[in-house]
Amino acid sequence: MESSTRNMSIGTKTEISASNFEADVESVRTEPSFRIYRLIDSARLGLTVLGLAAALTILGVSADALAVFHATYVPEDWLLQLWPANFDMRPTVALVVGSALVIGANLVSLIAGKLPTARRNAAFKAAITFVPPAIALVAAIIAMSFFYGVNASTTNDSLQSWTCRWKDVTMNVQPHFGTLCKQSRAGVALSVMLVPVEAIILGLAAYQFTLEKRFDLGARGPSRKAGSPALS
């Protein structure tokens, strides 16, 4: 009889504990702060995908421009020169390198955030929350600044300044200056767009991290019931 009573007591406590846990989960999920957290998380992921797509486009058009340049460049002793002697390809190279860094950073942010380690290790989660968007932001700023700094030169031509100057020349073979001009402008416009996008991503990550800390403190506080869930 005593064993049966003890088993019933344990079972009742287990049911109450499970009931309290489910109630706490439901209360957390219905809190306005939690809904804001989910909204911010969705916005951050969406902007990360947008930044990844923009960086892929920048890499594609810039790498293609470099390939066309190397395929059509001839030595200076040739009579017919398609490209000027004082030609600076560094702005285009900066776009290629910068976009590659943004792609890598955004891929790390998207993939690493889904790993189980990110949910269990607070330090690892903080690192993948802040480091990738920070790297992407710095890379975008440097690539854009370097492009505009060199492109403003009055002595050396860049890919954009040269191709856009001769964009109206009809060409049946490469380098097709009109096409390269459009590609260069598209790459620069997207690199400019990347700066605020990555800045917003970093800001959302910081706010999301702050909300997570607030949820963790609430879960550990004395007012929470035993077994209350923490945000994962």
N, CA, C and O of each residue as an XYZ file, in Angstrom:
928
protein
N       0.837     -1.203      0.000
C       0.000      0.000      0.000
C       0.876      1.260      0.000
O       0.629      2.195     -0.762
N       1.927      1.273      0.885
C       2.805      2.442      0.938
C       3.536      2.638     -0.376
O       3.719      3.767     -0.831
N       3.965      1.503     -1.002
C       4.671      1.597     -2.290
C       3.755      2.163     -3.359
O       4.170      2.976     -4.185
N       2.490      1.720     -3.334
C       1.528      2.230     -4.319
C       1.279      3.711     -4.121
O       1.198      4.475     -5.083
N       1.156      4.117     -2.839
C       0.932      5.543     -2.543
C       2.117      6.385     -2.981
O       1.958      7.487     -3.505
N       3.342      5.831     -2.750
C       4.554      6.566     -3.141
C       4.626      6.720     -4.656
O       4.987      7.786     -5.155
N       4.286      5.668     -5.388
C       4.305      5.729     -6.852
C       3.302      6.735     -7.378
O       3.573      7.473     -8.326
N       2.120      6.754     -6.737
C       1.095      7.718     -7.148
C       1.572      9.140     -6.897
O       1.333     10.034     -7.709
N       2.265      9.352     -5.743
C       2.773     10.690     -5.421
C       3.818     11.135     -6.428
O       3.812     12.281     -6.877
N       4.735     10.201     -6.789
C       5.775     10.531     -7.767
C       5.154     10.836     -9.117
O       5.557     11.773     -9.807
N       4.152     10.020     -9.487
C       3.485     10.245    -10.769
C       2.776     11.578    -10.802
O       2.794     12.276    -11.815
N       2.144     11.935     -9.680
C       1.441     13.222     -9.621
C       2.423     14.377     -9.741
O       2.157     15.350    -10.445
N       3.574     14.272     -9.046
C       4.581     15.328     -9.120
C       5.134     15.455    -10.532
O       5.383     16.557    -11.021
N       5.326     14.293    -11.188
C       5.843     14.326    -12.564
C       4.866     15.013    -13.488
O       5.256     15.822    -14.330
N       3.572     14.686    -13.327
C       2.555     15.308    -14.163
C       2.490     16.809    -13.919
O       2.348     17.591    -14.859
N       2.596     17.213    -12.644
C       2.555     18.644    -12.319
C       3.765     19.358    -12.907
O       3.655     20.454    -13.456
N       4.957     18.691    -12.776
C       6.175     19.297    -13.323
C       6.072     19.444    -14.829
O       6.436     20.480    -15.384
N       5.570     18.393    -15.500
C       5.417     18.467    -16.956
C       4.409     19.531    -17.335
O       4.584     20.253    -18.317
N       3.338     19.618    -16.535
C       2.325     20.639    -16.809
C       2.904     22.038    -16.657
O       2.638     22.924    -17.469
N       3.707     22.229    -15.598
C       4.345     23.534    -15.397
C       5.308     23.868    -16.530
O       5.382     25.012    -16.981
N       6.055     22.839    -16.990
C       7.000     23.061    -18.087
C       6.267     23.488    -19.350
O       6.672     24.438    -20.020
N       5.176     22.775    -19.676
C       4.412     23.123    -20.868
C       3.809     24.513    -20.738
O       3.760     25.270    -21.708
N       3.353     24.845    -19.539
C       2.777     26.173    -19.330
C       3.829     27.256    -19.500
O       3.554     28.316    -20.062
N       5.056     26.980    -19.004
C       6.133     27.960    -19.146
C       6.537     28.127    -20.598
O       6.784     29.242    -21.058
N       6.604     27.005    -21.326
C       6.929     27.095    -22.754
C       5.902     27.942    -23.474
O       6.247     28.804    -24.281
N       4.641     27.691    -23.179
C       3.574     28.446    -23.837
C       3.636     29.918    -23.461
O       3.402     30.785    -24.303
N       3.952     30.207    -22.194
C       4.015     31.606    -21.770
C       5.171     32.330    -22.436
O       5.051     33.500    -22.801
N       6.310     31.626    -22.597
C       7.455     32.243    -23.267
C       7.128     32.540    -24.714
O       7.456     33.611    -25.224
N       6.476     31.585    -25.383
C       6.193     31.740    -26.807
C       5.127     32.788    -27.084
O       5.027     33.288    -28.204
N       4.346     33.118    -26.095
C       3.313     34.131    -26.303
C       3.737     35.499    -25.804
O       2.984     36.463    -25.943
N       4.930     35.607    -25.222
C       5.406     36.907    -24.772
C       5.682     37.806    -25.972
O       6.179     37.330    -26.993
N       5.368     39.099    -25.866
C       5.664     40.023    -26.973
C       7.142     40.041    -27.333
O       7.494     40.150    -28.507
N       8.014     39.933    -26.322
C       9.452     39.951    -26.589
C       9.873     38.753    -27.427
O      10.740     38.864    -28.293
N       9.249     37.599    -27.162
C       9.592     36.412    -27.944
C       9.129     36.564    -29.384
O       9.830     36.146    -30.306
N       7.961     37.155    -29.587
C       7.478     37.378    -30.957
C       8.393     38.356    -31.685
O       8.670     38.191    -32.873
N       8.858     39.372    -30.966
C       9.814     40.316    -31.565
C      11.109     39.590    -31.916
O      11.703     39.838    -32.966
N      11.540     38.696    -31.034
C      12.760     37.926    -31.280
C      12.632     37.109    -32.557
O      13.543     37.100    -33.385
N      11.507     36.425    -32.721
C      11.305     35.607    -33.918
C      11.258     36.479    -35.166
O      11.779     36.096    -36.214
N      10.639     37.640    -35.060
C      10.562     38.555    -36.197
C      11.955     39.056    -36.578
O      12.302     39.113    -37.758
N      12.748     39.419    -35.571
C      14.106     39.893    -35.832
C      14.956     38.780    -36.434
O      15.746     39.025    -37.346
N      14.800     37.569    -35.934
C      15.561     36.443    -36.460
C      15.227     36.202    -37.928
O      16.120     35.960    -38.740
N      13.940     36.268    -38.267
C      13.531     36.086    -39.663
C      14.071     37.205    -40.547
O      14.521     36.957    -41.665
N      14.025     38.440    -40.041
C      14.541     39.575    -40.813
C      16.045     39.451    -41.022
O      16.551     39.738    -42.107
N      16.755     39.025    -39.987
C      18.212     38.872    -40.101
C      18.572     37.798    -41.119
O      19.475     37.986    -41.933
N      17.869     36.678    -41.072
C      18.133     35.605    -42.027
C      17.796     36.047    -43.451
O      18.529     35.744    -44.392
N      16.680     36.764    -43.599
C      16.300     37.243    -44.924
C      17.318     38.210    -45.500
O      17.660     38.124    -46.679
N      17.806     39.135    -44.673
C      18.810     40.089    -45.138
C      20.143     39.399    -45.414
O      20.880     39.806    -46.312
N      20.454     38.360    -44.648
C      21.684     37.609    -44.907
C      21.628     36.924    -46.263
O      22.611     36.916    -47.004
N      20.475     36.349    -46.584
C      20.295     35.734    -47.909
C      20.376     36.796    -49.004
O      20.968     36.564    -50.059
N      19.779     37.964    -48.750
C      19.853     39.064    -49.719
C      21.299     39.506    -49.933
O      21.726     39.708    -51.070
N      22.052     39.655    -48.845
C      23.459     40.022    -48.957
C      24.268     38.971    -49.697
O      25.169     39.298    -50.468
N      23.942     37.704    -49.458
C      24.628     36.617    -50.156
C      24.352     36.671    -51.651
O      25.265     36.510    -52.460
N      23.091     36.897    -52.020
C      22.735     36.985    -53.440
C      23.412     38.177    -54.112
O      23.894     38.067    -55.239
N      23.446     39.314    -53.419
C      24.102     40.504    -53.977
C      25.596     40.267    -54.160
O      26.168     40.644    -55.183
N      26.227     39.642    -53.169
C      27.664     39.376    -53.261
C      27.976     38.393    -54.384
O      28.986     38.544    -55.071
N      27.130     37.397    -54.578
C      27.320     36.455    -55.682
C      27.235     37.166    -57.026
O      28.003     36.873    -57.941
N      26.296     38.104    -57.141
C      26.165     38.871    -58.380
C      27.388     39.746    -58.614
O      27.907     39.813    -59.728
N      27.849     40.419    -57.559
C      29.050     41.257    -57.676
C      30.246     40.421    -58.111
O      31.004     40.818    -58.996
N      30.408     39.263    -57.483
C      31.524     38.387    -57.827
C      31.431     37.936    -59.279
O      32.438     37.885    -59.985
N      30.218     37.610    -59.724
C      30.040     37.137    -61.096
C      30.398     38.188    -62.134
O      31.163     37.914    -63.059
N      29.845     39.401    -61.985
C      30.083     40.445    -62.992
C      31.523     40.952    -62.936
O      32.109     41.260    -63.974
N      32.096     41.041    -61.744
C      33.466     41.546    -61.615
C      34.480     40.524    -62.122
O      35.438     40.882    -62.808
N      34.268     39.253    -61.784
C      35.176     38.214    -62.270
C      35.093     38.087    -63.789
O      36.107     37.858    -64.447
N      33.898     38.232    -64.345
C      33.745     38.185    -65.801
C      34.483     39.344    -66.463
O      35.117     39.167    -67.503
N      34.402     40.526    -65.862
C      35.116     41.685    -66.409
C      36.623     41.458    -66.390
O      37.318     41.808    -67.344
N      37.129     40.876    -65.308
C      38.559     40.571    -65.238
C      38.963     39.564    -66.305
O      40.014     39.696    -66.933
N      38.115     38.555    -66.505
C      38.419     37.536    -67.513
C      38.447     38.140    -68.916
O      39.318     37.808    -69.720
N      37.498     39.025    -69.210
C      37.464     39.680    -70.524
C      38.695     40.558    -70.711
O      39.289     40.582    -71.789
N      39.072     41.272    -69.670
C      40.255     42.132    -69.767
C      41.502     41.315    -70.088
O      42.258     41.663    -70.996
N      41.718     40.239    -69.352
C      42.913     39.422    -69.581
C      42.868     38.730    -70.943
O      43.913     38.460    -71.535
N      41.667     38.442    -71.442
C      41.550     37.782    -72.745
C      41.789     38.741    -73.907
O      42.176     38.309    -74.993
N      41.564     40.027    -73.694
C      41.675     41.006    -74.784
C      42.860     41.950    -74.629
O      43.095     42.791    -75.496
N      43.601     41.823    -73.549
C      44.752     42.708    -73.346
C      45.897     42.292    -74.261
O      46.176     41.103    -74.420
N      46.555     43.279    -74.859
C      47.713     43.025    -75.722
C      48.876     43.873    -75.221
O      48.653     44.905    -74.587
N      50.111     43.460    -75.490
C      51.278     44.233    -75.028
C      51.291     45.647    -75.589
O      50.623     45.946    -76.579
N      52.058     46.507    -74.944
C      52.089     47.917    -75.312
C      52.700     48.163    -76.684
O      52.424     49.197    -77.293
N      53.532     47.235    -77.196
C      54.174     47.457    -78.486
C      53.254     47.153    -79.669
O      53.632     47.348    -80.824
N      52.029     46.668    -79.368
C      51.067     46.451    -80.446
C      50.524     47.795    -80.911
O      50.422     48.748    -80.138
N      50.177     47.846    -82.201
C      49.694     49.107    -82.768
C      48.281     49.436    -82.297
O      47.970     50.594    -82.019
N      47.422     48.414    -82.208
C      46.020     48.640    -81.840
C      45.812     48.236    -80.389
O      45.837     47.052    -80.053
N      45.610     49.218    -79.544
C      45.430     48.976    -78.115
C      43.954     49.138    -77.746
O      43.350     50.178    -78.007
N      43.391     48.106    -77.142
C      42.014     48.199    -76.657
C      41.946     48.835    -75.271
O      40.925     49.407    -74.888
N      43.034     48.730    -74.533
C      43.074     49.252    -73.172
C      44.206     50.263    -73.052
O      45.244     50.097    -73.693
N      44.029     51.307    -72.246
C      45.061     52.345    -72.126
C      46.284     51.843    -71.371
O      46.234     50.830    -70.673
N      47.379     52.573    -71.524
C      48.617     52.193    -70.835
C      48.474     52.376    -69.325
O      48.896     51.517    -68.551
N      47.885     53.488    -68.909
C      47.672     53.752    -67.476
C      46.303     53.214    -67.066
O      45.337     53.963    -66.927
N      46.247     51.904    -66.876
C      44.976     51.246    -66.578
C      45.070     50.579    -65.218
O      46.002     49.817    -64.960
N      44.119     50.859    -64.352
C      44.135     50.364    -62.972
C      42.978     49.394    -62.763
O      41.812     49.787    -62.767
N      43.319     48.134    -62.582
C      42.296     47.108    -62.361
C      42.030     46.855    -60.877
O      41.217     45.998    -60.529
N      42.705     47.587    -60.012
C      42.548     47.334    -58.572
C      41.117     47.517    -58.063
O      40.697     46.754    -57.194
N      40.343     48.498    -58.564
C      38.954     48.593    -58.090
C      38.136     47.340    -58.385
O      37.346     46.900    -57.549
N      38.326     46.764    -59.576
C      37.599     45.541    -59.922
C      38.077     44.371    -59.079
O      37.274     43.551    -58.635
N      39.388     44.293    -58.857
C      39.928     43.238    -57.990
C      39.390     43.388    -56.568
O      39.096     42.394    -55.904
N      39.262     44.629    -56.105
C      38.717     44.873    -54.768
C      37.276     44.383    -54.667
O      36.874     43.838    -53.639
N      36.501     44.575    -55.730
C      35.121     44.084    -55.722
C      35.086     42.562    -55.684
O      34.243     41.977    -55.003
N      35.997     41.915    -56.411
C      36.047     40.450    -56.411
C      36.405     39.927    -55.024
O      35.737     39.036    -54.499
N      37.456     40.482    -54.436
C      37.902     40.019    -53.114
C      36.859     40.337    -52.044
O      36.545     39.493    -51.206
N      36.325     41.559    -52.077
C      35.327     41.947    -51.085
C      34.073     41.101    -51.157
O      33.550     40.673    -50.128
N      33.581     40.854    -52.373
C      32.371     40.038    -52.521
C      32.623     38.597    -52.101
O      31.735     37.952    -51.543
N      33.829     38.082    -52.365
C      34.153     36.720    -51.933
C      34.143     36.614    -50.407
O      33.666     35.623    -49.855
N      34.666     37.632    -49.731
C      34.642     37.639    -48.263
C      33.213     37.724    -47.732
O      32.869     37.060    -46.754
N      32.387     38.536    -48.375
C      30.984     38.653    -47.951
C      30.262     37.326    -48.142
O      29.482     36.913    -47.284
N      30.521     36.656    -49.264
C      29.897     35.353    -49.518
C      30.296     34.356    -48.437
O      29.445     33.671    -47.869
N      31.597     34.277    -48.154
C      32.060     33.347    -47.128
C      31.478     33.649    -45.762
O      31.064     32.736    -45.047
N      31.441     34.927    -45.389
C      30.917     35.310    -44.078
C      29.429     34.994    -43.958
O      28.981     34.489    -42.929
N      28.667     35.290    -45.003
C      27.226     35.035    -44.946
C      26.918     33.539    -44.953
O      25.969     33.102    -44.301
N      27.706     32.753    -45.681
C      27.506     31.301    -45.663
C      27.800     30.735    -44.280
O      27.069     29.876    -43.787
N      28.867     31.214    -43.659
C      29.185     30.770    -42.295
C      28.056     31.134    -41.338
O      27.674     30.333    -40.484
N      27.523     32.348    -41.484
C      26.438     32.791    -40.607
C      25.193     31.926    -40.778
O      24.537     31.582    -39.795
N      24.866     31.573    -42.021
C      23.659     30.783    -42.282
C      23.819     29.334    -41.839
O      22.893     28.748    -41.278
N      24.992     28.755    -42.089
C      25.197     27.335    -41.800
C      25.512     27.104    -40.325
O      24.918     26.233    -39.689
N      26.446     27.885    -39.782
C      26.868     27.666    -38.393
C      25.744     27.934    -37.407
O      25.699     27.328    -36.337
N      24.828     28.845    -37.761
C      23.721     29.147    -36.860
C      22.773     27.986    -36.649
O      22.017     27.969    -35.678
N      22.804     27.004    -37.560
C      21.922     25.842    -37.447
C      22.579     24.652    -36.756
O      21.931     23.632    -36.524
N      23.855     24.778    -36.427
C      24.553     23.671    -35.779
C      24.113     23.526    -34.323
O      23.843     24.528    -33.660
N      24.036     22.285    -33.815
C      23.661     22.090    -32.402
C      24.630     22.758    -31.434
O      24.236     23.183    -30.348
N      25.911     22.852    -31.834
C      26.905     23.486    -30.958
C      26.553     24.934    -30.678
O      26.817     25.447    -29.590
N      25.957     25.593    -31.662
C      25.612     27.007    -31.493
C      24.545     27.198    -30.428
O      24.472     28.262    -29.812
N      23.725     26.198    -30.204
C      22.662     26.315    -29.207
C      23.149     25.981    -27.802
O      22.584     26.441    -26.810
N      24.210     25.168    -27.732
C      24.690     24.743    -26.416
C      25.833     25.603    -25.900
O      25.974     25.789    -24.692
N      26.649     26.127    -26.806
C      27.835     26.889    -26.422
C      27.573     28.372    -26.619
O      27.434     28.842    -27.748
N      27.506     29.103    -25.521
C      27.185     30.531    -25.591
C      28.281     31.325    -26.297
O      27.992     32.239    -27.070
N      29.548     30.970    -26.027
C      30.662     31.696    -26.653
C      30.676     31.476    -28.160
O      30.898     32.413    -28.928
N      30.440     30.243    -28.579
C      30.408     29.932    -30.010
C      29.250     30.645    -30.689
O      29.387     31.161    -31.798
N      28.106     30.667    -30.011
C      26.943     31.340    -30.578
C      27.182     32.834    -30.714
O      26.793     33.437    -31.714
N      27.820     33.435    -29.717
C      28.126     34.864    -29.795
C      29.092     35.151    -30.936
O      28.972     36.164    -31.625
N      30.060     34.240    -31.130
C      31.049     34.435    -32.197
C      30.395     34.395    -33.570
O      30.653     35.262    -34.404
N      29.549     33.395    -33.813
C      28.931     33.291    -35.137
C      27.823     34.322    -35.323
O      27.381     34.565    -36.446
N      27.378     34.925    -34.236
C      26.363     35.973    -34.348
C      26.977     37.288    -34.796
O      26.387     38.009    -35.601
N      28.161     37.606    -34.280
C      28.759     38.924    -34.530
C      29.896     38.915    -35.550
O      30.006     39.843    -36.351
N      30.739     37.889    -35.537
C      31.939     37.913    -36.386
C      31.616     37.895    -37.878
O      32.138     38.743    -38.602
N      30.779     36.970    -38.385
C      30.519     36.964    -39.831
C      29.924     38.267    -40.369
O      30.431     38.781    -41.366
N      28.862     38.836    -39.753
C      28.356     40.106    -40.296
C      29.345     41.251    -40.161
O      29.356     42.160    -40.991
N      30.184     41.219    -39.113
C      31.202     42.272    -38.968
C      32.232     42.179    -40.087
O      32.627     43.197    -40.656
N      32.671     40.955    -40.403
C      33.617     40.762    -41.506
C      32.998     41.196    -42.827
O      33.645     41.865    -43.632
N      31.742     40.813    -43.048
C      31.061     41.184    -44.289
C      30.923     42.697    -44.413
O      31.107     43.252    -45.497
N      30.601     43.366    -43.311
C      30.450     44.825    -43.339
C      31.779     45.506    -43.654
O      31.832     46.407    -44.491
N      32.847     45.081    -42.988
C      34.167     45.679    -43.230
C      34.609     45.433    -44.669
O      35.140     46.334    -45.318
N      34.392     44.212    -45.170
C      34.780     43.898    -46.548
C      34.012     44.751    -47.547
O      34.589     45.236    -48.520
N      32.718     44.939    -47.317
C      31.908     45.754    -48.225
C      32.352     47.212    -48.203
O      32.425     47.858    -49.249
N      32.647     47.730    -47.015
C      33.086     49.129    -46.905
C      34.429     49.337    -47.602
O      34.606     50.311    -48.334
N      35.377     48.423    -47.373
C      36.702     48.556    -47.981
C      36.614     48.466    -49.497
O      37.227     49.270    -50.200
N      35.854     47.491    -50.015
C      35.733     47.334    -51.466
C      35.112     48.568    -52.101
O      35.591     49.049    -53.128
N      34.046     49.083    -51.493
C      33.383     50.263    -52.049
C      34.288     51.489    -51.967
O      34.405     52.240    -52.936
N      34.926     51.694    -50.822
C      35.794     52.859    -50.645
C      36.989     52.805    -51.588
O      37.375     53.814    -52.179
N      37.570     51.615    -51.722
C      38.720     51.467    -52.608
C      38.321     51.745    -54.052
O      39.069     52.383    -54.792
N      37.159     51.275    -54.451
C      36.701     51.499    -55.824
C      36.541     52.985    -56.097
O      37.054     53.492    -57.095
N      35.838     53.682    -55.225
C      35.593     55.104    -55.462
C      36.876     55.919    -55.327
O      37.044     56.930    -56.010
N      37.783     55.485    -54.448
C      39.037     56.210    -54.293
C      39.891     56.160    -55.545
O      40.425     57.182    -55.978
N      40.026     54.963    -56.138
C      40.834     54.813    -57.345
C      40.099     55.346    -58.562
O      40.717     55.924    -59.456
N      38.785     55.158    -58.604
C      38.008     55.584    -59.766
C      37.977     57.106    -59.904
O      37.694     57.622    -60.985
N      38.267     57.825    -58.819
C      38.270     59.289    -58.872
C      39.565     59.854    -59.444
O      39.700     61.070    -59.588
N      40.516     58.986    -59.769
C      41.800     59.443    -60.299
C      41.618     60.130    -61.653
O      40.810     59.699    -62.476
N      42.375     61.197    -61.869
C      42.327     61.931    -63.144
C      43.445     61.512    -64.086
O      43.510     61.990    -65.218
N      44.323     60.626    -63.635
C      45.446     60.190    -64.469
C      45.306     58.749    -64.942
O      45.707     58.426    -66.060
N      44.745     57.886    -64.113
C      44.602     56.479    -64.477
C      43.138     56.123    -64.685
O      42.268     56.556    -63.929
N      42.877     55.333    -65.712
C      41.526     54.849    -65.975
C      41.287     53.552    -65.226
O      42.189     52.729    -65.069
N      40.057     53.386    -64.766
C      39.621     52.113    -64.200
C      38.752     51.410    -65.237
O      38.475     51.955    -66.306
N      38.330     50.198    -64.908
C      37.488     49.453    -65.842
C      36.202     50.209    -66.139
O      35.768     50.276    -67.289
N      35.589     50.783    -65.095
C      34.323     51.480    -65.303
C      34.519     52.766    -66.099
O      33.761     53.034    -67.031
N      35.516     53.559    -65.748
C      35.703     54.836    -66.445
C      36.024     54.626    -67.921
O      35.545     55.373    -68.774
N      36.836     53.607    -68.227
C      37.229     53.374    -69.618
C      36.087     52.770    -70.438
O      35.790     53.245    -71.534
N      35.456     51.736    -69.914
C      34.399     51.073    -70.681
C      33.174     51.970    -70.851
O      32.531     51.947    -71.901
N      32.849     52.758    -69.829
C      31.690     53.642    -69.952
C      31.983     54.825    -70.881
O      31.063     55.408    -71.455
N      33.245     55.172    -71.027
C      33.598     56.232    -71.970
C      33.375     55.771    -73.411
O      32.997     56.566    -74.271
N      33.613     54.482    -73.667
C      33.487     53.936    -75.019
C      32.296     52.983    -75.142
O      32.295     52.107    -76.007
N      31.309     53.141    -74.307
C      30.179     52.218    -74.297
C      29.343     52.280    -75.562
O      28.679     51.303    -75.907
N      29.360     53.425    -76.273
C      28.533     53.577    -77.472
C      29.201     53.026    -78.724
O      28.601     53.029    -79.799
N      30.432     52.556    -78.594
C      31.127     51.976    -79.746
C      30.577     50.575    -79.995
O      30.598     49.726    -79.105
N      30.089     50.340    -81.204
C      29.530     49.034    -81.550
C      30.659     48.035    -81.766
O      31.579     48.287    -82.544
N      30.585     46.907    -81.079
C      31.624     45.879    -81.186
C      30.961     44.526    -81.371
O      30.042     44.163    -80.636
N      31.442     43.781    -82.369
C      30.916     42.446    -82.635
C      31.693     41.360    -81.902
O      31.259     40.209    -81.850
N      32.820     41.717    -81.345
C      33.639     40.774    -80.581
C      33.993     41.412    -79.241
O      33.717     42.588    -79.005
N      34.601     40.627    -78.382
C      35.037     41.167    -77.089
C      36.039     42.289    -77.311
O      36.782     42.283    -78.292
N      36.057     43.262    -76.384
C      35.523     43.240    -75.016
C      34.101     43.761    -74.830
O      33.609     43.723    -73.702
N      33.406     44.247    -75.862
C      32.036     44.759    -75.695
C      31.978     45.771    -74.544
O      31.471     45.470    -73.464
N      32.498     46.956    -74.790
C      32.600     47.978    -73.747
C      31.247     48.336    -73.129
O      31.167     48.600    -71.929
N      30.187     48.348    -73.935
C      28.864     48.677    -73.400
C      28.408     47.686    -72.346
O      27.877     48.072    -71.304
N      28.620     46.391    -72.626
C      28.240     45.352    -71.664
C      29.085     45.432    -70.398
O      28.566     45.316    -69.288
N      30.392     45.633    -70.572
C      31.272     45.742    -69.405
C      30.932     46.958    -68.558
O      31.035     46.914    -67.332
N      30.526     48.049    -69.210
C      30.125     49.247    -68.468
C      28.910     48.958    -67.595
O      28.872     49.344    -66.427
N      27.912     48.275    -68.167
C      26.708     47.937    -67.401
C      27.044     46.995    -66.250
O      26.535     47.160    -65.141
N      27.894     46.013    -66.509
C      28.280     45.077    -65.452
C      29.018     45.795    -64.326
O      28.778     45.535    -63.146
N      29.913     46.694    -64.702
C      30.673     47.426    -63.691
C      29.765     48.296    -62.832
O      29.911     48.343    -61.611
N      28.834     48.980    -63.472
C      27.904     49.822    -62.718
C      27.020     48.987    -61.800
O      26.733     49.387    -60.671
N      26.592     47.831    -62.286
C      25.764     46.957    -61.449
C      26.546     46.469    -60.235
O      26.018     46.438    -59.123
N      27.810     46.086    -60.448
C      28.631     45.630    -59.334
C      28.852     46.705    -58.292
O      28.800     46.437    -57.092
N      29.101     47.940    -58.754
C      29.314     49.047    -57.816
C      28.031     49.369    -57.054
O      28.062     49.587    -55.843
N      26.899     49.399    -57.769
C      25.622     49.703    -57.114
C      25.299     48.665    -56.040
O      24.838     49.012    -54.953
N      25.545     47.392    -56.351
C      25.275     46.342    -55.370
C      26.246     46.419    -54.194
O      25.868     46.128    -53.059
N      27.490     46.807    -54.455
C      28.449     46.948    -53.351
C      28.058     48.090    -52.427
O      28.253     48.008    -51.214
N      27.507     49.153    -52.999
C      27.001     50.259    -52.171
C      25.816     49.785    -51.335
O      25.698     50.136    -50.161
N      24.938     48.987    -51.945
C      23.775     48.468    -51.230
C      24.188     47.534    -50.098
O      23.524     47.474    -49.063
N      25.285     46.805    -50.297
C      25.716     45.833    -49.292
C      26.082     46.485    -47.964
O      25.896     45.883    -46.906
N      26.595     47.697    -48.010
C      27.045     48.350    -46.774
C      25.893     48.532    -45.779
O      26.014     48.080    -44.641
N      24.773     49.180    -46.161
C      23.673     49.288    -45.187
C      23.034     47.947    -44.858
O      22.574     47.743    -43.734
N      22.998     47.026    -45.826
C      22.413     45.708    -45.557
C      23.204     44.985    -44.473
O      22.623     44.468    -43.518
N      24.525     44.947    -44.615
C      25.352     44.268    -43.615
C      25.338     45.013    -42.283
O      25.427     44.392    -41.224
N      25.225     46.343    -42.331
C      25.136     47.115    -41.087
C      23.837     46.790    -40.344
O      23.834     46.647    -39.121
N      22.744     46.676    -41.086
C      21.460     46.322    -40.467
C      21.517     44.913    -39.895
O      21.006     44.660    -38.804
N      22.144     43.988    -40.635
C      22.284     42.614    -40.143
C      23.044     42.596    -38.820
O      22.652     41.902    -37.881
N      24.121     43.352    -38.751
C      24.911     43.407    -37.517
C      24.101     44.023    -36.380
O      24.179     43.558    -35.243
N      23.327     45.062    -36.675
C      22.482     45.670    -35.654
C      21.399     44.726    -35.159
O      21.133     44.656    -33.960
N      20.768     43.996    -36.086
C      19.747     43.021    -35.698
C      20.355     41.898    -34.866
O      19.739     41.424    -33.912
N      21.563     41.473    -35.228
C      22.231     40.422    -34.458
C      22.506     40.883    -33.031
O      22.353     40.113    -32.083
N      22.912     42.138    -32.882
C      23.173     42.670    -31.543
C      21.891     42.733    -30.714
O      21.887     42.372    -29.537
N      20.806     43.193    -31.332
C      19.541     43.284    -30.603
C      19.005     41.896    -30.272
O      18.456     41.677    -29.192
N      19.166     40.964    -31.201
C      18.729     39.599    -30.963
C      19.525     38.973    -29.817
O      18.963     38.261    -28.985
N      20.812     39.233    -29.775
C      21.651     38.717    -28.693
C      21.226     39.299    -27.352
O      21.240     38.603    -26.336
N      20.845     40.584    -27.347
C      20.367     41.225    -26.120
C      19.076     40.578    -25.629
O      18.908     40.354    -24.430
N      18.168     40.278    -26.551
C      16.921     39.611    -26.173
C      17.186     38.219    -25.618
O      16.543     37.804    -24.654
N      18.125     37.496    -26.216
C      18.458     36.164    -25.717
C      18.986     36.233    -24.285
O      18.627     35.409    -23.444
N      19.835     37.215    -24.018
C      20.341     37.383    -22.660
C      19.207     37.692    -21.687
O      19.200     37.212    -20.554
N      18.248     38.500    -22.142
C      17.110     38.841    -21.292
C      16.268     37.603    -20.992
O      15.813     37.418    -19.863
N      16.060     36.751    -22.005
C      15.306     35.519    -21.799
C      16.043     34.585    -20.841
O      15.429     33.962    -19.975
N      17.373     34.492    -21.002
C      18.152     33.620    -20.126
C      18.093     34.093    -18.677
O      17.955     33.281    -17.762
N      18.196     35.403    -18.468
C      18.111     35.942    -17.112
C      16.736     35.694    -16.516
O      16.613     35.393    -15.328
N      15.699     35.820    -17.343
C      14.352     35.563    -16.852
C      14.159     34.108    -16.481
O      13.467     33.791    -15.513
N      14.787     33.204    -17.270
C      14.644     31.779    -16.990
C      15.386     31.375    -15.723
O      15.003     30.412    -15.059
N      16.454     32.111    -15.383
C      17.243     31.762    -14.199
C      16.806     32.523    -12.956
O      17.284     32.243    -11.857
N      15.906     33.479    -13.120
C      15.493     34.311    -12.001
C      14.678     33.547    -10.987
O      14.142     32.484    -11.303
N      14.569     34.063     -9.766
C      13.849     33.365     -8.699
C      12.355     33.297     -8.931
O      11.675     32.459     -8.339
N      11.824     34.177     -9.796
C      10.388     34.186    -10.011
C       9.941     33.095    -10.953
O       8.748     32.811    -11.055
N      10.931     32.450    -11.677
C      10.564     31.394    -12.598
C      10.366     30.096    -11.841
O      11.022     29.873    -10.823
N       9.488     29.245    -12.306
C       9.261     27.954    -11.687
C      10.419     27.026    -12.011
O      11.145     27.240    -12.982
N      10.586     26.005    -11.203
C      11.626     25.027    -11.459
C      11.318     24.320    -12.762
O      10.170     23.961    -13.026
N      12.351     24.117    -13.586
C      12.163     23.432    -14.860
C      11.707     24.334    -15.961
O      11.336     23.841    -17.026
N      11.713     25.653    -15.763
C      11.276     26.567    -16.806
C      12.266     26.545    -17.946
O      13.471     26.460    -17.708
N      11.793     26.618    -19.184
C      12.679     26.496    -20.336
C      13.410     27.790    -20.609
O      12.886     28.879    -20.375
N      14.628     27.657    -21.110
C      15.396     28.801    -21.588
C      15.345     28.813    -23.095
O      15.157     27.767    -23.716
N      15.509     29.984    -23.700
C      15.439     30.110    -25.145
C      16.658     29.467    -25.770
O      17.789     29.767    -25.388
N      16.435     28.588    -26.725
C      17.543     27.922    -27.397
C      17.779     28.539    -28.745
O      18.678     28.112    -29.470
